[in-house]
């Protein structure tokens, strides 16, 4: 009798999760793609989200909407994705990061003071640019050119909204080093975009 009851729960949870897939798949994919800029990664993360929802179905008590619960699972999957990608390439500043410093050195004079430059008019339309798929592809390529630690710091700060102390712990760096990386990474992205987009 107990086996019949358990089978009924499994069938019910399977049907419910299938309905959720039909109803929320597009919204979850859009969010994962926005956070990772990779269609393949987004698809994997959404699939993992629905698998986790199926396996943890008993823990869903209905205190929140199914969509809210699924997004919470997905956000954890996104954080795990970035954490794992960093752990596999975890290191302190290296030769490739020194190259990143060379890229941004053009913004400073020989006494490390900021060079005054005219602002490129493309930055006056930054909100429109973020809606442009071509611009987003160039941005993704520029992000890919960043040294690993820089890329992780930028994506963690701006895409997964992680706190600075968490990022420092993940990268095994000091807070001052973290802010220097963020600053240099943003300058490198700016320079790359002005070269490749304009």
C-alpha positions as CSV (number, residue, x, y, z in Angstrom):
1,X,0.0,0.0,0.0
2,X,2.9,2.3,0.9
3,X,4.5,1.6,-2.5
4,X,1.3,2.6,-4.4
5,X,1.2,5.9,-2.4
6,X,4.9,6.7,-3.2
7,X,4.3,5.9,-6.9
8,X,1.3,8.3,-6.9
9,X,3.5,11.0,-5.4
10,X,6.2,10.4,-8.1
11,X,3.7,10.6,-10.9
12,X,2.1,13.8,-9.4
13,X,5.5,15.5,-9.0
14,X,6.5,14.5,-12.5
15,X,3.3,15.9,-14.0
16,X,3.7,19.1,-12.0
17,X,7.3,19.6,-13.0
18,X,6.4,19.0,-16.6
19,X,3.7,21.7,-16.4
20,X,6.4,24.0,-14.8
21,X,8.7,23.3,-17.7
22,X,6.0,24.3,-20.2
23,X,5.1,27.4,-18.2
24,X,8.4,28.8,-17.0
25,X,11.1,27.4,-19.3
26,X,11.4,30.6,-21.5
27,X,11.6,32.9,-18.5
28,X,14.2,30.8,-16.8
29,X,16.2,30.5,-20.0
30,X,16.1,34.3,-20.6
31,X,17.4,35.0,-17.1
32,X,20.2,32.3,-17.3
33,X,21.3,33.6,-20.8
34,X,21.3,37.2,-19.5
35,X,23.5,36.1,-16.6
36,X,25.9,33.9,-18.5
37,X,25.8,35.2,-22.1
38,X,26.0,31.6,-23.3
39,X,23.0,29.8,-24.9
40,X,24.5,26.4,-24.2
41,X,25.3,27.2,-20.5
42,X,21.9,28.8,-20.0
43,X,20.2,25.6,-21.4
44,X,22.2,23.4,-19.1
45,X,21.5,25.5,-16.1
46,X,17.7,25.5,-16.8
47,X,17.8,21.8,-17.3
48,X,19.6,21.4,-14.0
49,X,17.1,23.6,-12.3
50,X,14.1,21.5,-13.4
51,X,16.0,18.3,-12.4
52,X,16.7,19.7,-9.0
53,X,13.0,20.8,-8.7
54,X,11.9,17.3,-9.5
55,X,14.3,15.7,-7.0
56,X,13.5,18.3,-4.3
57,X,9.8,18.4,-5.1
58,X,8.9,17.3,-1.5
59,X,10.6,20.4,-0.1
60,X,8.3,22.7,-2.1
61,X,5.7,23.6,0.5
62,X,3.8,26.1,-1.6
63,X,4.9,29.1,0.6
64,X,6.0,30.9,-2.5
65,X,4.9,30.7,-6.2
66,X,6.5,27.9,-8.2
67,X,8.2,30.5,-10.4
68,X,9.8,32.1,-7.4
69,X,11.1,28.8,-6.1
70,X,12.4,27.8,-9.6
71,X,14.2,31.1,-9.9
72,X,15.8,30.6,-6.5
73,X,17.1,27.2,-7.6
74,X,18.4,28.7,-10.9
75,X,20.2,31.6,-9.2
76,X,22.0,29.1,-7.0
77,X,22.9,27.1,-10.1
78,X,24.3,30.3,-11.7
79,X,26.4,31.1,-8.6
80,X,27.7,27.5,-8.5
81,X,28.6,27.7,-12.2
82,X,30.7,30.8,-11.7
83,X,32.2,29.4,-8.5
84,X,33.2,26.2,-10.3
85,X,34.6,28.0,-13.3
86,X,36.9,29.9,-10.9
87,X,38.0,27.0,-8.8
88,X,39.1,25.1,-11.9
89,X,41.3,28.1,-12.9
90,X,41.9,29.6,-9.5
91,X,45.2,31.5,-9.3
92,X,46.7,34.8,-8.2
93,X,47.8,37.5,-10.6
94,X,49.9,35.9,-13.4
95,X,51.5,36.6,-16.7
96,X,48.2,36.9,-18.5
97,X,46.9,39.3,-15.9
98,X,50.1,41.4,-16.3
99,X,49.1,41.6,-20.0
100,X,45.8,43.1,-18.8
101,X,47.7,45.7,-16.9
102,X,49.5,46.6,-20.2
103,X,46.2,47.0,-22.0
104,X,45.0,49.6,-19.5
105,X,48.3,51.4,-19.0
106,X,47.3,53.8,-21.9
107,X,44.8,55.4,-19.5
108,X,47.6,56.7,-17.2
109,X,50.6,58.9,-17.6
110,X,54.1,58.0,-16.4
111,X,53.3,59.3,-12.9
112,X,50.2,57.0,-12.7
113,X,47.8,60.0,-13.1
114,X,44.7,59.7,-15.1
115,X,45.0,61.0,-18.7
116,X,42.3,63.5,-19.6
117,X,40.5,62.3,-22.8
118,X,37.4,63.4,-24.6
119,X,34.5,61.1,-23.8
120,X,33.5,58.9,-26.7
121,X,30.0,59.7,-27.9
122,X,29.1,56.0,-27.9
123,X,28.8,56.1,-24.0
124,X,26.0,58.6,-24.2
125,X,23.8,55.8,-25.6
126,X,24.7,53.0,-23.2
127,X,21.1,52.1,-22.3
128,X,20.3,51.6,-26.0
129,X,23.5,49.6,-26.5
130,X,22.5,47.0,-24.0
131,X,19.4,46.2,-26.1
132,X,21.6,45.7,-29.2
133,X,22.4,42.0,-29.8
134,X,25.5,42.9,-31.9
135,X,26.8,45.1,-29.1
136,X,26.2,42.3,-26.6
137,X,28.2,39.9,-28.8
138,X,31.1,42.4,-28.9
139,X,30.8,42.8,-25.1
140,X,30.9,39.1,-24.6
141,X,34.0,38.8,-26.8
142,X,35.7,41.6,-24.8
143,X,34.7,39.9,-21.5
144,X,36.3,36.7,-22.9
145,X,39.6,38.6,-23.5
146,X,39.9,39.5,-19.8
147,X,42.3,37.5,-17.6
148,X,40.4,34.8,-15.7
149,X,40.4,36.5,-12.3
150,X,39.3,39.8,-13.9
151,X,36.5,38.0,-15.8
152,X,35.3,36.2,-12.6
153,X,35.4,39.4,-10.5
154,X,33.4,41.4,-13.1
155,X,30.8,38.7,-13.6
156,X,30.4,38.0,-9.9
157,X,30.0,41.6,-9.1
158,X,27.7,42.7,-11.9
159,X,25.9,39.6,-13.0
160,X,25.5,37.5,-9.9
161,X,25.5,40.4,-7.4
162,X,28.0,38.8,-5.1
163,X,29.5,40.8,-2.3
164,X,33.2,42.0,-2.5
165,X,34.2,39.9,0.5
166,X,32.8,36.7,-1.1
167,X,34.6,37.4,-4.4
168,X,37.9,38.0,-2.5
169,X,37.4,34.7,-0.7
170,X,36.7,32.9,-4.0
171,X,39.8,34.4,-5.7
172,X,42.0,34.3,-2.6
173,X,42.9,38.0,-2.9
174,X,42.8,41.1,-0.7
175,X,40.1,43.7,-0.8
176,X,42.5,46.3,-2.2
177,X,43.6,43.9,-4.9
178,X,39.9,43.2,-5.7
179,X,39.1,46.9,-6.3
180,X,42.2,47.2,-8.4
181,X,41.1,44.3,-10.5
182,X,37.6,45.7,-10.9
183,X,38.9,49.1,-11.9
184,X,41.4,47.7,-14.4
185,X,38.9,45.2,-15.8
186,X,36.4,48.0,-16.5
187,X,39.1,50.1,-18.2
188,X,40.1,47.1,-20.3
189,X,36.4,46.5,-21.3
190,X,36.0,50.2,-22.2
191,X,39.1,50.2,-24.3
192,X,38.1,46.9,-26.0
193,X,34.6,48.2,-26.8
194,X,35.9,51.5,-28.2
195,X,38.2,49.5,-30.5
196,X,35.8,46.7,-31.6
197,X,32.5,48.4,-31.5
198,X,33.1,51.9,-32.8
